[in-house]
């Protein structure tokens, strides 16, 4: 027995060490399978960390779980699913829940990790001194009486030498009624670890906004705004964080948020991306039109109106007033209505981006415009500095004959793309400068014409995401201007250095006093207390949340047998999690 255990320990440690060394080289690797039944993954700092739902773990950790089922096994499980399982959020579809290991198997793996690092196990064929590995966490199936859902092991070090290991046990349950005394928690920790003094730290998370589907046909966006607050000491369970706390907003916004108020700009951006992709790949997938009439009809009517009016200024005023009225009705916010100073090419963009559905539409529309310019039927007004091909042709028409333009190949796409890029840049400049959130110098990177058109489109896309973030905050949390300015500058700095990432969570430190109206009368979605002694890794944690703290177990299985017509399927259930520790000394 012991020789086999020794070999297993050596092989387990060697495989983990190999993975750890690969990570230090910067090589990102997929999870690997250990002994057929265990999947192992090294989670790096910054990656989604499942343990972070309960503990503030941020560094490298190993996550061990049951290896995914083979296709044949998956099909068999699907056939056996009961109605109760189908009603729950368990699914063997695309979003497969991580699979837990039996608690007994998890304890065995924790034992191998502990044994490998024990300097007293000199007979093991492991290099000395033993190279310490990151903490190891194992998903458990709660099959023991305590309902264990995680087991963890974390080394303790003194002067670069391994002196012991802290063993973590996490248990979770769904509970409609919970009762707990902070004093009992503190006394239990003192007794377990033979301590006379302890410290307590509190954490609360408030959900300020979360996007939901407006109807069954629309997938909800991933937009979410939360407020994290930390403080010490903790006076009682579910204490409201004091104003002396440390607080930060966490903001993740997906462009096109259905409850936002920049849908008109997002639609224009999507059309812009259609043109850019068409130029890059040769394939153009046109959007569904917003107008019932064809693009050619709309542009011809637009040109006729310009031709009939004595003053183009009158037409500009008339058209933009109509657009402003429509935008205000749709967008519900004066902050993001369409600009009132749209010039000719910008108004043309609005007409064409909402109605063009084919390459032929593009050619016909631009043909109508160029013919009107050649006849002198219109002399449209333009913003100074407008440098698109169509703008140059218009300037030429003021003074005489225009250059001949062949509307073939990719030229019509390029012409409309140029107009759209310039128009959206001006829209964003108008908002950020008008709201005193940025200057032209701040925005220079995003609006610079010195890079190629495709890169300009990419930077405009980044600028639109910043706009959506700021507008979402204005609408849903109504922060002070000082916070909005800081958020805008933080987003600008991030996107000057990083690629577009709508899953990125922007964090903004705030003073609790500045956001107290957002949380003091609200219930937190997560509340946690952590109790420590002199050893920070040895802790007791209790957490209450309104959603399951683990993603590999179905903690809530409603009993539908007793439901009446007046019963609610959404009766509030809270989830509690408890983390306890024990410390093993090697020396």
C-alpha positions as CSV (number, residue, x, y, z in Angstrom):
1,X,0.0,0.0,0.0
2,X,2.6,2.6,1.0
3,X,4.9,2.0,-2.0
4,X,1.9,2.6,-4.3
5,X,0.9,5.8,-2.3
6,X,4.4,7.1,-2.5
7,X,4.5,6.6,-6.3
8,X,1.1,8.3,-6.7
9,X,2.3,11.2,-4.6
10,X,5.4,11.6,-6.6
11,X,3.5,11.4,-9.9
12,X,0.9,13.9,-8.8
13,X,3.4,16.4,-7.5
14,X,5.5,16.1,-10.7
15,X,2.5,16.7,-12.9
16,X,1.4,19.8,-11.0
17,X,5.0,21.1,-10.9
18,X,5.3,20.7,-14.7
19,X,2.1,22.8,-15.2
20,X,3.3,25.4,-12.7
21,X,6.6,25.8,-14.5
22,X,4.9,26.1,-17.9
23,X,2.7,28.9,-16.5
24,X,5.8,30.8,-15.2
25,X,7.2,30.7,-18.8
26,X,4.0,32.4,-20.0
27,X,2.7,29.3,-21.7
28,X,-1.1,29.1,-21.5
29,X,-2.2,25.5,-21.4
30,X,-5.6,23.8,-21.4
31,X,-6.7,21.8,-18.4
32,X,-5.3,18.3,-18.2
33,X,-6.7,15.0,-17.1
34,X,-5.2,13.2,-14.1
35,X,-5.9,9.4,-13.6
36,X,-8.9,9.5,-16.0
37,X,-11.4,11.0,-13.5
38,X,-9.8,14.3,-12.5
39,X,-9.5,17.5,-14.5
40,X,-6.8,19.9,-13.4
41,X,-6.5,23.6,-14.3
42,X,-4.1,26.3,-13.1
43,X,-6.0,29.5,-12.8
44,X,-3.8,32.6,-13.3
45,X,-4.2,36.0,-11.7
46,X,-6.9,37.9,-13.6
47,X,-8.7,34.8,-14.9
48,X,-12.2,34.0,-13.6
49,X,-11.7,32.4,-10.2
50,X,-14.6,30.2,-8.9
51,X,-13.3,30.4,-5.3
52,X,-13.5,34.2,-5.4
53,X,-17.3,33.9,-4.8
54,X,-16.5,33.0,-1.2
55,X,-12.9,34.0,-0.6
56,X,-11.0,36.9,-1.9
57,X,-8.5,34.7,-3.7
58,X,-6.7,36.5,-6.5
59,X,-3.4,34.7,-7.1
60,X,-2.5,31.5,-8.8
61,X,-4.5,28.4,-7.7
62,X,-5.0,24.9,-9.0
63,X,-8.7,23.9,-9.5
64,X,-9.5,20.2,-9.5
65,X,-12.8,18.8,-10.6
66,X,-14.4,15.7,-12.1
67,X,-13.3,15.2,-15.7
68,X,-16.0,16.0,-18.3
69,X,-18.2,13.2,-19.4
70,X,-17.6,11.5,-22.7
71,X,-20.2,12.1,-25.4
72,X,-21.7,8.6,-24.8
73,X,-22.0,9.2,-21.1
74,X,-23.5,12.7,-21.7
75,X,-26.3,11.2,-23.9
76,X,-27.1,8.6,-21.3
77,X,-27.3,11.2,-18.6
78,X,-29.6,13.3,-20.7
79,X,-32.0,10.4,-21.3
80,X,-32.2,9.8,-17.5
81,X,-32.8,13.4,-16.6
82,X,-36.0,13.7,-14.4
83,X,-38.5,16.6,-14.7
84,X,-37.1,18.0,-11.5
85,X,-33.6,18.2,-12.9
86,X,-34.9,19.7,-16.1
87,X,-36.7,22.5,-14.2
88,X,-33.5,23.3,-12.3
89,X,-30.7,25.2,-14.0
90,X,-28.8,22.0,-14.5
91,X,-28.1,21.4,-18.1
92,X,-26.0,19.1,-20.2
93,X,-26.2,21.6,-23.1
94,X,-23.7,24.2,-24.2
95,X,-23.4,25.8,-20.8
96,X,-22.3,22.6,-18.9
97,X,-21.9,23.1,-15.2
98,X,-18.5,22.1,-13.7
99,X,-18.6,18.6,-12.3
100,X,-17.7,18.0,-8.6
101,X,-15.7,15.0,-7.2
102,X,-16.9,12.8,-4.4
103,X,-15.7,14.2,-1.0
104,X,-13.6,11.1,-0.4
105,X,-11.7,11.5,-3.7
106,X,-11.2,15.2,-2.9
107,X,-9.7,14.3,0.5
108,X,-7.3,11.8,-1.2
109,X,-6.1,14.5,-3.6
110,X,-5.6,17.0,-0.8
111,X,-3.7,14.3,1.1
112,X,-1.3,13.8,-1.9
113,X,-0.6,17.5,-2.1
114,X,0.1,17.7,1.6
115,X,2.3,14.6,1.7
116,X,4.4,15.9,-1.3
117,X,5.2,19.1,0.5
118,X,6.0,17.6,3.9
119,X,9.8,17.9,4.3
120,X,9.7,14.9,6.7
121,X,8.8,12.6,3.7
122,X,12.4,12.4,2.7
123,X,11.9,8.9,1.1
124,X,9.8,10.4,-1.7
125,X,11.6,10.9,-5.0
126,X,11.0,14.6,-5.0
127,X,13.8,17.2,-5.4
128,X,14.9,18.8,-2.1
129,X,14.1,21.4,-1.0
130,X,10.6,20.8,-2.3
131,X,9.4,23.6,-4.7
132,X,6.2,25.0,-3.2
133,X,3.1,24.9,-5.5
134,X,0.2,27.3,-5.6
135,X,-2.8,26.5,-3.4
136,X,-5.0,23.6,-4.5
137,X,-8.8,23.6,-4.5
138,X,-11.1,20.7,-5.2
139,X,-14.8,20.9,-6.1
140,X,-16.8,18.5,-3.9
141,X,-20.3,17.0,-4.4
142,X,-21.5,17.7,-0.8
143,X,-22.0,14.0,-0.2
144,X,-20.8,14.1,3.4
145,X,-23.0,15.2,6.3
146,X,-21.4,18.6,6.5
147,X,-22.3,19.4,2.9
148,X,-18.7,20.1,1.8
149,X,-18.6,21.8,-1.6
150,X,-14.9,22.8,-1.7
151,X,-11.7,21.4,0.0
152,X,-8.6,23.5,-0.2
153,X,-4.9,23.3,0.8
154,X,-2.6,26.3,1.1
155,X,1.1,26.2,2.2
156,X,2.5,28.2,5.1
157,X,6.1,29.5,4.7
158,X,8.8,30.9,6.9
159,X,11.9,32.3,5.3
160,X,11.1,30.5,2.0
161,X,10.8,27.2,3.9
162,X,7.6,25.2,3.9
163,X,6.5,24.9,7.5
164,X,2.9,23.5,7.2
165,X,-0.3,23.6,5.4
166,X,-3.7,25.2,6.0
167,X,-6.6,23.0,5.1
168,X,-9.9,24.8,4.1
169,X,-13.3,23.3,4.2
170,X,-16.2,25.1,2.5
171,X,-19.8,24.1,3.1
172,X,-22.9,25.6,1.4
173,X,-26.6,25.3,1.7
174,X,-29.8,26.9,0.6
175,X,-31.9,28.2,3.5
176,X,-35.1,30.3,3.8
177,X,-34.4,30.9,7.4
178,X,-30.9,31.6,8.8
179,X,-29.8,32.7,12.3
180,X,-26.3,33.3,13.4
181,X,-24.5,35.2,16.1
182,X,-21.3,37.0,15.3
183,X,-20.1,36.4,18.9
184,X,-20.6,32.6,18.5
185,X,-18.6,32.7,15.3
186,X,-15.8,34.6,17.0
187,X,-15.7,32.3,20.0
188,X,-15.7,29.2,17.8
189,X,-12.7,30.5,15.9
190,X,-10.9,31.3,19.1
191,X,-11.5,27.9,20.5
192,X,-10.6,26.0,17.4
193,X,-7.3,27.8,17.0
194,X,-6.5,28.6,20.6
195,X,-6.5,32.3,20.2
196,X,-7.0,35.2,22.6
197,X,-7.3,38.0,20.1
198,X,-8.9,38.1,16.7
199,X,-9.8,40.6,14.0
200,X,-12.9,40.8,11.9
201,X,-13.3,42.1,8.3
202,X,-16.6,42.7,6.5
203,X,-17.5,42.7,2.9
204,X,-20.8,43.6,1.2
205,X,-21.7,43.7,-2.5
206,X,-24.7,45.7,-3.7
207,X,-26.3,45.2,-7.2
208,X,-27.0,48.7,-8.5
209,X,-28.1,47.5,-12.0
210,X,-28.3,44.3,-13.9
211,X,-29.7,44.0,-17.4
212,X,-32.7,41.7,-17.9
213,X,-34.4,40.5,-21.0
214,X,-37.2,42.9,-22.1
215,X,-39.1,40.0,-23.6
216,X,-38.6,36.3,-24.5
217,X,-37.2,37.1,-27.9
218,X,-34.3,39.3,-26.7
219,X,-31.3,37.8,-25.0
220,X,-30.3,39.9,-21.9
221,X,-27.0,41.8,-22.2
222,X,-24.2,41.2,-19.7
223,X,-24.4,44.8,-18.4
224,X,-24.0,44.9,-14.6
225,X,-23.0,47.6,-12.1
226,X,-22.2,46.5,-8.5
227,X,-20.7,48.3,-5.5
228,X,-18.2,46.5,-3.3
229,X,-17.6,47.7,0.2
230,X,-15.0,46.5,2.8
231,X,-14.5,47.5,6.4
232,X,-13.1,46.5,9.7
233,X,-14.1,45.8,12.5
234,X,-17.5,44.1,12.0
235,X,-20.0,44.8,14.8
236,X,-22.8,42.5,13.9
237,X,-24.1,40.1,11.2
238,X,-25.5,41.9,8.2
239,X,-24.1,45.2,9.5
240,X,-24.6,48.2,7.1
241,X,-21.1,49.2,6.0
242,X,-20.0,52.4,7.8
243,X,-18.9,55.6,5.9
244,X,-15.3,54.9,6.9
245,X,-15.3,51.8,4.6
246,X,-13.4,51.3,1.4
247,X,-15.6,51.1,-1.6
248,X,-15.4,50.6,-5.4
249,X,-17.8,50.5,-8.3
250,X,-17.5,47.5,-10.6
251,X,-18.9,48.3,-14.1
252,X,-19.4,46.0,-17.0
253,X,-21.4,47.2,-19.9
254,X,-22.3,45.4,-23.1
255,X,-22.8,47.8,-26.1
256,X,-26.4,47.8,-27.2
257,X,-27.9,47.6,-23.7
258,X,-31.7,47.5,-24.4
259,X,-32.5,49.8,-21.5
260,X,-29.8,52.3,-22.4
261,X,-30.4,55.4,-24.5
262,X,-27.8,55.3,-27.2
263,X,-29.6,52.7,-29.4
264,X,-29.5,55.1,-32.4
265,X,-25.7,55.4,-32.2
266,X,-25.3,51.7,-31.6
267,X,-27.3,51.0,-34.8
268,X,-25.1,53.4,-36.7
269,X,-22.0,51.8,-35.3
270,X,-23.2,48.3,-36.4
271,X,-23.8,49.6,-39.9
272,X,-20.3,51.1,-39.9
273,X,-18.9,47.7,-38.9
274,X,-20.9,46.1,-41.8
275,X,-19.1,48.4,-44.2
276,X,-15.7,47.9,-42.6
277,X,-16.0,44.1,-42.7
278,X,-17.3,44.3,-46.3
279,X,-14.2,46.2,-47.3
280,X,-11.9,43.9,-45.5
281,X,-13.4,40.5,-46.5
282,X,-15.4,41.2,-49.6
283,X,-18.6,40.0,-48.0
284,X,-21.2,42.4,-46.8
285,X,-24.0,41.2,-44.6
286,X,-26.5,44.1,-44.6
287,X,-28.6,45.0,-41.6
288,X,-32.4,44.9,-41.6
289,X,-33.6,48.4,-42.7
290,X,-35.2,50.8,-40.2
291,X,-37.2,52.5,-43.0
292,X,-40.2,51.2,-44.8
293,X,-39.2,53.1,-48.0
294,X,-36.1,52.3,-50.1
295,X,-32.8,54.1,-49.7
296,X,-33.1,55.5,-53.2
297,X,-36.5,57.0,-52.5
298,X,-35.3,58.6,-49.2
299,X,-32.2,60.1,-50.8
300,X,-34.1,61.4,-53.8
301,X,-36.6,63.1,-51.5
302,X,-33.8,64.6,-49.4
303,X,-32.2,66.1,-52.6
304,X,-35.5,67.4,-53.8
305,X,-36.1,69.2,-50.6
306,X,-32.7,70.8,-50.7
307,X,-33.3,71.9,-54.3
308,X,-36.7,73.5,-53.5
309,X,-35.6,75.5,-50.5
310,X,-34.1,78.9,-50.9
311,X,-31.7,78.5,-48.0
312,X,-29.9,75.3,-47.0
313,X,-29.8,76.6,-43.5
314,X,-33.6,76.2,-43.4
315,X,-33.4,72.6,-44.6
316,X,-30.8,71.8,-42.0
317,X,-32.9,73.3,-39.3
318,X,-36.0,71.4,-40.4
319,X,-34.3,68.1,-40.8
320,X,-32.4,68.1,-37.6
321,X,-35.3,69.3,-35.6
322,X,-37.3,66.3,-36.9
323,X,-34.4,64.0,-36.1
324,X,-34.0,65.5,-32.6
325,X,-37.7,65.0,-31.9
326,X,-37.7,61.4,-33.0
327,X,-34.5,60.7,-31.1
328,X,-35.8,62.3,-27.9
329,X,-39.0,60.2,-28.1
330,X,-37.0,57.0,-28.5
331,X,-34.0,57.7,-26.3
332,X,-35.6,59.3,-23.2
333,X,-32.6,61.5,-22.6
334,X,-31.6,64.9,-23.7
335,X,-28.0,63.9,-23.1
336,X,-27.8,61.7,-26.1
337,X,-30.2,63.2,-28.7
338,X,-28.9,63.5,-32.2
339,X,-26.7,66.7,-32.7
340,X,-28.5,69.7,-34.1
341,X,-25.7,70.7,-36.4
342,X,-25.6,67.8,-38.9
343,X,-24.2,68.9,-42.2
344,X,-25.2,67.6,-45.6
345,X,-23.0,64.4,-45.6
346,X,-24.0,63.6,-42.0
347,X,-27.7,63.8,-42.9
348,X,-27.0,61.7,-45.9
349,X,-25.3,59.1,-43.7
350,X,-28.4,59.0,-41.4
351,X,-30.7,58.4,-44.4
352,X,-28.5,55.7,-46.0
353,X,-27.4,53.9,-42.9
354,X,-31.0,53.3,-41.9
355,X,-32.1,52.1,-45.3
356,X,-29.3,50.7,-47.6
357,X,-29.7,47.0,-48.0
358,X,-27.5,46.3,-51.0
359,X,-24.5,47.3,-53.0
360,X,-26.9,48.5,-55.8
361,X,-28.5,50.9,-53.3
362,X,-25.2,52.4,-52.5
363,X,-24.3,53.0,-56.2
364,X,-27.8,54.5,-57.0
365,X,-27.8,56.8,-54.0
366,X,-24.3,58.2,-54.7
367,X,-25.1,58.5,-58.4
368,X,-28.1,60.7,-57.5
369,X,-26.0,62.9,-55.2
370,X,-23.2,63.3,-57.7
371,X,-25.6,64.1,-60.5
372,X,-27.3,66.8,-58.4
373,X,-23.9,68.4,-57.6
374,X,-22.8,68.3,-61.3
375,X,-26.1,70.1,-62.3
376,X,-25.6,72.7,-59.6
377,X,-29.0,71.7,-58.2
378,X,-27.7,71.8,-54.7
379,X,-24.9,73.6,-52.9
380,X,-24.8,71.9,-49.5
381,X,-23.2,73.1,-46.4
382,X,-20.3,71.1,-44.8
383,X,-18.4,71.3,-41.5
384,X,-15.0,72.7,-41.8
385,X,-12.3,70.1,-41.9
386,X,-14.5,67.5,-43.5
387,X,-12.1,65.4,-45.7
388,X,-14.0,62.5,-47.0
389,X,-14.1,61.9,-50.8
390,X,-17.7,63.1,-51.1
391,X,-16.8,66.2,-49.1
392,X,-13.9,67.0,-51.5
393,X,-16.3,66.6,-54.5
394,X,-18.8,69.0,-52.8
395,X,-16.1,71.6,-52.3
396,X,-15.1,71.2,-56.0
397,X,-18.7,71.8,-57.0
398,X,-18.6,75.2,-55.4
399,X,-16.0,76.5,-57.8
400,X,-16.5,74.5,-61.0
401,X,-16.2,71.0,-62.5
402,X,-15.8,68.0,-60.2
403,X,-13.3,65.2,-60.6
404,X,-14.8,62.2,-62.5
405,X,-15.7,59.4,-60.0
406,X,-16.3,55.8,-61.1
407,X,-18.8,54.2,-58.6
408,X,-17.4,50.7,-59.1
409,X,-15.6,48.2,-57.0
410,X,-15.2,49.0,-53.3
411,X,-15.3,52.8,-53.8
412,X,-19.0,53.2,-52.8
413,X,-18.4,51.3,-49.6
414,X,-15.3,53.3,-48.9
415,X,-17.2,56.6,-49.5
416,X,-20.0,55.8,-47.1
417,X,-17.6,54.4,-44.5
418,X,-15.6,57.6,-44.5
419,X,-18.7,59.7,-43.9
420,X,-19.9,57.4,-41.1
421,X,-16.5,57.4,-39.3
422,X,-16.4,61.3,-39.4
423,X,-20.0,61.6,-38.3
424,X,-19.7,59.2,-35.3
425,X,-16.5,60.9,-34.2
426,X,-18.2,64.2,-34.0
427,X,-21.1,62.6,-32.1
428,X,-18.8,61.3,-29.4
429,X,-16.8,64.5,-29.3
430,X,-20.0,66.5,-28.8
431,X,-21.1,64.3,-25.9
432,X,-17.8,64.0,-24.0
433,X,-16.9,67.7,-24.4
434,X,-20.4,68.9,-23.9
435,X,-20.7,67.0,-20.6
436,X,-17.2,68.2,-19.6
437,X,-15.9,64.7,-19.2
438,X,-13.0,64.9,-21.7
439,X,-11.1,67.4,-23.9
440,X,-10.0,67.0,-27.5
441,X,-6.5,66.2,-26.2
442,X,-8.0,63.3,-24.1
443,X,-9.8,62.0,-27.2
444,X,-7.0,62.5,-29.7
445,X,-6.1,58.8,-29.9
446,X,-9.7,57.8,-30.8
447,X,-10.4,60.5,-33.4
448,X,-7.0,60.8,-35.1
449,X,-7.2,60.5,-38.9
450,X,-3.5,59.6,-39.2
451,X,-4.2,55.8,-39.1
452,X,-5.9,53.7,-41.8
453,X,-9.7,53.6,-42.0
454,X,-10.0,50.1,-40.5
455,X,-8.1,51.2,-37.4
456,X,-10.2,54.4,-37.2
457,X,-13.3,52.2,-37.1
458,X,-11.8,50.0,-34.4
459,X,-11.0,53.1,-32.3
460,X,-14.5,54.5,-32.8
461,X,-15.8,51.2,-31.6
462,X,-13.8,51.6,-28.4
463,X,-15.1,55.2,-28.0
464,X,-18.6,54.0,-28.4
465,X,-18.1,51.4,-25.6
466,X,-16.8,54.2,-23.3
467,X,-20.0,56.2,-24.2
468,X,-22.2,53.2,-23.3
469,X,-20.4,52.8,-19.9
470,X,-20.8,56.5,-19.0
471,X,-24.4,56.7,-20.1
472,X,-25.4,53.5,-18.3
473,X,-24.0,55.0,-15.1
474,X,-25.8,58.3,-15.7
475,X,-29.1,56.5,-16.2
476,X,-28.9,53.8,-13.6
477,X,-26.9,55.2,-10.6
478,X,-26.9,58.9,-11.3
479,X,-23.4,59.6,-9.9
480,X,-21.8,63.0,-9.2
481,X,-19.9,64.7,-12.0
482,X,-16.6,64.1,-10.2
483,X,-17.2,60.3,-10.4
484,X,-18.3,60.4,-14.0
485,X,-15.2,62.3,-14.9
486,X,-12.9,59.8,-13.1
487,X,-14.7,56.9,-14.8
488,X,-14.4,58.5,-18.2
489,X,-10.7,59.1,-17.8
490,X,-10.2,55.6,-16.5
491,X,-11.9,54.1,-19.5
492,X,-9.9,56.4,-21.9
493,X,-6.6,55.3,-20.3
494,X,-7.6,51.6,-20.5
495,X,-8.6,51.7,-24.1
496,X,-5.5,53.6,-25.2
497,X,-3.5,50.6,-24.0
498,X,-5.8,47.6,-24.5
499,X,-7.9,46.0,-27.1
500,X,-11.7,46.3,-27.1
501,X,-13.1,44.0,-24.4
502,X,-16.8,44.4,-23.5
503,X,-16.4,41.7,-20.7
504,X,-13.8,43.9,-18.9
505,X,-14.9,45.1,-15.5
506,X,-14.0,48.7,-14.9
507,X,-13.3,49.4,-11.2
508,X,-13.6,52.8,-9.8
509,X,-12.7,53.6,-6.2
510,X,-15.4,55.8,-4.5
511,X,-16.0,57.4,-1.2
512,X,-18.9,55.6,0.6
513,X,-20.3,59.1,1.5
514,X,-20.6,59.8,-2.2
515,X,-22.7,56.7,-2.9
516,X,-24.4,56.2,0.5
517,X,-27.9,56.7,-1.1
518,X,-27.2,53.7,-3.3
519,X,-26.7,51.2,-0.6
520,X,-27.7,52.3,2.9
521,X,-31.3,51.4,2.5
522,X,-30.8,48.4,0.2
523,X,-30.1,44.8,1.0
524,X,-26.8,43.5,-0.2
525,X,-26.7,40.6,-2.7
526,X,-23.7,39.3,-0.8
527,X,-22.6,39.9,2.7
528,X,-19.5,38.3,4.3
529,X,-17.5,38.4,7.5
530,X,-14.0,37.0,7.9
531,X,-12.4,36.2,11.2
532,X,-8.6,36.0,11.6
533,X,-6.0,35.6,14.2
534,X,-2.3,36.3,13.8
535,X,-2.1,33.8,10.9
536,X,-4.0,35.5,8.1
537,X,-4.4,32.3,6.2
538,X,-6.2,30.7,9.1
539,X,-9.7,32.1,9.0
540,X,-13.4,31.5,9.5
541,X,-15.7,33.0,6.9
542,X,-19.5,33.2,6.9
543,X,-21.3,34.5,3.9
544,X,-24.9,35.1,3.0
545,X,-25.9,35.7,-0.7
546,X,-29.0,35.8,-2.8
547,X,-27.5,33.4,-5.5
548,X,-25.6,30.1,-5.2
549,X,-22.0,30.7,-4.2
550,X,-20.8,27.6,-6.1
551,X,-21.5,26.8,-9.7
552,X,-21.1,23.0,-9.6
553,X,-24.0,22.1,-7.3
554,X,-27.8,22.6,-7.6
555,X,-28.4,23.9,-4.1
556,X,-32.0,24.9,-4.7
557,X,-34.4,22.2,-5.7
558,X,-38.0,23.5,-5.1
559,X,-40.6,21.0,-4.1
560,X,-43.5,21.6,-6.4
561,X,-45.8,19.0,-4.9
562,X,-47.4,21.4,-2.4
563,X,-47.9,24.4,-4.6
564,X,-51.3,26.0,-4.8
565,X,-52.7,28.4,-7.4
566,X,-51.5,31.3,-5.2
567,X,-48.0,29.8,-4.5
568,X,-44.9,31.5,-5.9
569,X,-42.2,29.6,-7.7
570,X,-39.8,32.4,-6.8
571,X,-40.1,32.4,-3.0
572,X,-36.9,34.0,-1.7
573,X,-34.2,31.5,-0.8
574,X,-30.8,32.7,0.7
575,X,-27.6,30.8,0.3
576,X,-25.1,30.5,3.2
577,X,-21.5,29.5,2.9
578,X,-19.1,28.7,5.8
579,X,-15.4,28.4,5.5
580,X,-13.4,26.8,8.3
581,X,-9.7,26.0,8.5
582,X,-7.3,23.7,10.3
583,X,-3.5,24.1,10.4
584,X,-1.0,21.2,10.0
585,X,2.6,21.9,11.1
586,X,5.4,19.9,9.5
587,X,8.1,20.9,12.0
